[in-house]
């Protein structure tokens, strides 16, 4: 596919302020979709708003922040606590596979997918994650994530970013190909900081030249 731009807002339902900021951006046409957290303070109210406003909503998997919703089932809470012990350092967890993390991730992913279907009345349009932990092999190889689903790609170098030394570049490409072979995903994924000049990015003109050729997702957090 060519000429596709997704501007996705993360953290829908995490808290009232986050949901409100994302809704304002969506109504203004600044974002195309959002990713919702479940079992959080504003999750159930946010699901009602998403249905009323027809906001395309995916699941923002949470393996690294405690649930703070008022009605989290004890079993789901226990599964999530196990995951928290495995993903307390998200940056490190993104690059490693362990059986304990794999098992813990599978249990809480199933809980979160079931809760999403319960409060939204449908499956998520796509899947990504809080602190980007879904790119950990312990997570994206989980049987709880159906092959062929729409899943966020690993982060790409910013447009026209300086080349890094071979090791990280090769590792990133391997992960990119693994995700692409297992799921439907974009060719590139950037954070808004990578492209927005006011946040130190390379500028929208450079990004646009790539977007015209390739499918791209840009992540933002309107509540920030």
C-alpha positions as CSV (number, residue, x, y, z in Angstrom):
1,X,0.0,0.0,0.0
2,X,1.2,3.5,-0.8
3,X,0.3,6.9,0.5
4,X,-1.1,5.8,3.9
5,X,-0.6,7.9,7.0
6,X,-1.9,6.8,10.4
7,X,-1.6,9.3,13.3
8,X,-2.5,7.4,16.4
9,X,-3.0,8.8,19.9
10,X,-2.0,6.5,22.7
11,X,-3.4,6.2,26.3
12,X,-7.2,6.5,25.6
13,X,-9.0,5.6,28.8
14,X,-5.8,5.8,31.0
15,X,-7.3,8.9,32.8
16,X,-9.9,11.5,32.2
17,X,-7.4,14.1,31.1
18,X,-5.8,11.8,28.5
19,X,-9.1,10.8,27.0
20,X,-10.3,14.4,26.8
21,X,-7.1,15.6,25.1
22,X,-7.3,12.7,22.5
23,X,-11.0,13.4,21.8
24,X,-10.2,17.1,21.2
25,X,-7.5,16.1,18.8
26,X,-9.7,13.6,17.0
27,X,-12.6,16.1,16.6
28,X,-10.1,18.6,15.1
29,X,-8.9,16.0,12.6
30,X,-5.4,15.9,14.1
31,X,-5.4,12.2,14.8
32,X,-6.9,9.3,12.8
33,X,-7.2,6.7,15.6
34,X,-6.5,5.9,19.2
35,X,-5.3,3.0,21.4
36,X,-7.2,2.3,24.6
37,X,-6.0,1.0,27.9
38,X,-8.3,-1.3,29.8
39,X,-8.7,-1.8,33.6
40,X,-7.7,1.9,34.1
41,X,-9.4,4.8,35.8
42,X,-11.3,6.1,32.7
43,X,-11.5,2.9,30.7
44,X,-15.2,2.2,30.8
45,X,-16.3,5.8,30.4
46,X,-13.9,6.2,27.5
47,X,-15.4,3.1,25.8
48,X,-18.8,4.7,25.8
49,X,-17.3,7.9,24.4
50,X,-15.5,6.0,21.6
51,X,-18.8,4.4,20.5
52,X,-20.7,7.7,20.6
53,X,-18.0,9.6,18.7
54,X,-17.1,6.7,16.3
55,X,-13.4,6.9,17.3
56,X,-11.4,4.0,15.7
57,X,-9.9,2.3,18.7
58,X,-7.3,-0.3,19.2
59,X,-5.9,-1.9,22.3
60,X,-3.0,-0.3,24.1
61,X,-1.5,-3.3,25.8
62,X,-0.3,-2.6,29.3
63,X,2.4,-4.8,30.8
64,X,4.3,-2.1,32.6
65,X,1.9,0.1,34.6
66,X,-0.4,-1.0,37.4
67,X,-4.1,-1.2,36.8
68,X,-6.0,1.6,38.7
69,X,-9.5,0.8,37.7
70,X,-12.1,0.2,40.4
71,X,-13.5,-3.1,39.2
72,X,-10.4,-5.2,38.1
73,X,-11.2,-8.9,38.6
74,X,-8.8,-10.6,41.1
75,X,-7.6,-13.1,38.5
76,X,-6.8,-10.4,35.9
77,X,-5.0,-8.4,38.6
78,X,-2.9,-11.4,39.6
79,X,-1.9,-12.1,36.0
80,X,-1.0,-8.5,35.5
81,X,1.1,-8.3,38.6
82,X,3.1,-11.3,37.2
83,X,3.7,-9.3,34.0
84,X,4.8,-6.2,35.9
85,X,7.6,-8.2,37.5
86,X,8.9,-9.3,34.1
87,X,8.5,-5.9,32.3
88,X,9.6,-3.5,35.1
89,X,12.4,-2.4,32.7
90,X,10.6,-1.9,29.4
91,X,13.7,-0.8,27.5
92,X,15.5,-4.0,28.3
93,X,12.5,-6.2,28.0
94,X,12.0,-5.1,24.3
95,X,15.1,-7.1,23.3
96,X,14.8,-10.3,25.2
97,X,12.8,-13.5,25.3
98,X,12.2,-15.4,28.5
99,X,9.7,-18.2,29.2
100,X,8.5,-16.5,32.4
101,X,7.9,-13.2,30.6
102,X,6.2,-15.1,27.7
103,X,3.8,-16.9,30.0
104,X,3.0,-13.8,32.0
105,X,2.4,-11.7,28.9
106,X,0.1,-14.3,27.4
107,X,-2.1,-14.4,30.4
108,X,-2.6,-10.7,30.7
109,X,-2.9,-10.1,27.0
110,X,-5.9,-12.6,27.0
111,X,-7.4,-10.8,29.9
112,X,-7.0,-7.4,28.3
113,X,-8.4,-8.5,24.9
114,X,-11.4,-10.0,26.7
115,X,-12.0,-6.8,28.6
116,X,-11.7,-4.7,25.5
117,X,-14.3,-6.8,23.8
118,X,-16.6,-6.6,26.8
119,X,-16.5,-2.8,27.1
120,X,-16.3,-1.9,23.4
121,X,-18.5,-4.7,22.1
122,X,-16.0,-5.7,19.4
123,X,-12.4,-6.6,18.9
124,X,-9.7,-3.9,18.7
125,X,-9.0,-2.3,15.4
126,X,-5.2,-2.8,16.1
127,X,-2.8,-3.5,18.9
128,X,0.1,-1.6,20.2
129,X,1.4,-1.1,23.8
130,X,2.3,1.1,26.7
131,X,6.1,1.8,26.7
132,X,6.2,-0.2,23.4
133,X,6.7,-3.5,25.1
134,X,4.8,-5.4,22.4
135,X,8.0,-5.5,20.3
136,X,9.5,-7.8,22.9
137,X,9.8,-11.3,21.5
138,X,8.2,-12.5,24.8
139,X,5.1,-10.5,23.8
140,X,4.8,-10.6,20.0
141,X,5.4,-14.3,19.8
142,X,2.6,-14.9,22.3
143,X,-0.3,-17.2,21.0
144,X,-2.7,-14.6,22.5
145,X,-1.9,-12.3,19.6
146,X,-3.5,-13.7,16.4
147,X,-1.2,-13.8,13.4
148,X,-2.5,-11.5,10.7
149,X,-3.7,-8.9,13.2
150,X,-2.9,-5.2,12.8
151,X,0.1,-4.5,15.1
152,X,2.4,-1.5,15.5
153,X,5.8,-1.8,14.0
154,X,9.1,-1.4,15.9
155,X,10.3,2.2,15.9
156,X,12.0,3.3,12.7
157,X,14.9,5.8,12.4
158,X,13.6,9.4,12.1
159,X,13.4,10.7,8.5
160,X,17.0,11.4,7.3
161,X,18.4,10.5,10.7
162,X,22.2,9.8,10.8
163,X,23.1,6.2,10.2
164,X,23.9,4.3,13.4
165,X,26.6,1.6,13.6
166,X,25.8,-1.8,12.1
167,X,24.8,-3.7,15.3
168,X,21.7,-1.8,16.3
169,X,20.7,-1.3,12.6
170,X,20.8,-5.0,11.9
171,X,18.9,-5.9,15.1
172,X,16.2,-3.4,14.3
173,X,15.8,-4.8,10.8
174,X,15.5,-8.3,12.1
175,X,12.7,-7.3,14.5
176,X,11.0,-5.3,11.8
177,X,10.9,-8.3,9.5
178,X,9.7,-10.7,12.3
179,X,6.8,-8.3,13.0
180,X,6.0,-7.9,9.3
181,X,6.0,-11.7,8.8
182,X,3.6,-12.3,11.6
183,X,1.2,-9.3,11.5
184,X,-0.2,-6.6,9.2
185,X,1.9,-3.5,10.0
186,X,3.2,-0.3,8.4
187,X,6.5,0.0,6.7
188,X,7.6,2.7,9.2
189,X,6.7,3.9,12.6
190,X,7.7,7.2,14.2
191,X,7.0,9.1,17.3
192,X,5.8,12.7,16.8
193,X,9.1,13.9,18.2
194,X,10.8,12.3,15.2
195,X,9.0,14.6,12.7
196,X,7.6,17.7,14.5
197,X,10.1,20.5,14.2
198,X,8.9,22.1,17.5
199,X,9.9,18.9,19.3
200,X,13.3,18.5,17.6
201,X,12.1,16.5,14.7
202,X,13.3,16.6,11.1
203,X,10.3,18.4,9.7
204,X,7.0,17.4,8.0
205,X,8.3,18.0,4.5
206,X,10.9,15.2,4.9
207,X,8.4,12.9,6.4
208,X,5.8,13.6,3.7
209,X,8.2,12.6,1.0
210,X,8.3,9.1,2.6
211,X,4.6,9.0,3.4
212,X,3.8,9.4,-0.3
213,X,5.7,6.2,-1.0
214,X,5.1,4.0,2.0
215,X,2.5,3.3,4.8
216,X,3.6,5.1,7.9
217,X,2.3,5.4,11.5
218,X,3.1,8.4,13.7
219,X,2.4,8.0,17.4
220,X,1.4,11.0,19.6
221,X,0.2,11.6,23.2
222,X,-2.1,14.7,23.1
223,X,-2.3,14.6,26.9
224,X,1.4,15.6,27.0
